[in-house]
Every structure is written in structure tokens, then in C-alpha cells.
């Protein structure tokens, strides 16, 4: 499947990217990554598309991450 059929949503808030992807009618999956250390607090309600790759079947697999809120001392 051609990459041109999928909109480029890397760096977008998931709240904006998801309806756009859904409207294409193309197949996609998401995975949520979490930090291994809790150095910065995160807002799990504000997800961003931070990566993507194509599966062998041509579907798009997107990686989502929560927004970091800043350092807490």
C-alpha cells in the first residue's frame, strides 16, 4: 500500500489525527508508549502521534505518547 494514501499525522494531537484517519477508511492500529521512569508527569488525556510504520499487510501502525507536563522537583 502506498504511503501517499495515508495522511501525514506524525506530531499531531491524536484528537485531531484520529478523525482524519478514520475518514480515509484505511486500516490502522495504535499502540500507547509510556515512560519507564516517572521524571516528568504526563497527561494521559492528551495523546500525540509520535511514530508510525507500515505492517506487512499494508496497514499503518501508529505509536501514541502522552503529553509531558514539565518537571516536578
Secondary structure by P-SEA (a helix, b strand, c coil): cccccccccccccaaaaaaaaaaacccbbbbbbbbcccccccccccccccccccccccbbbbbbbcccccccc
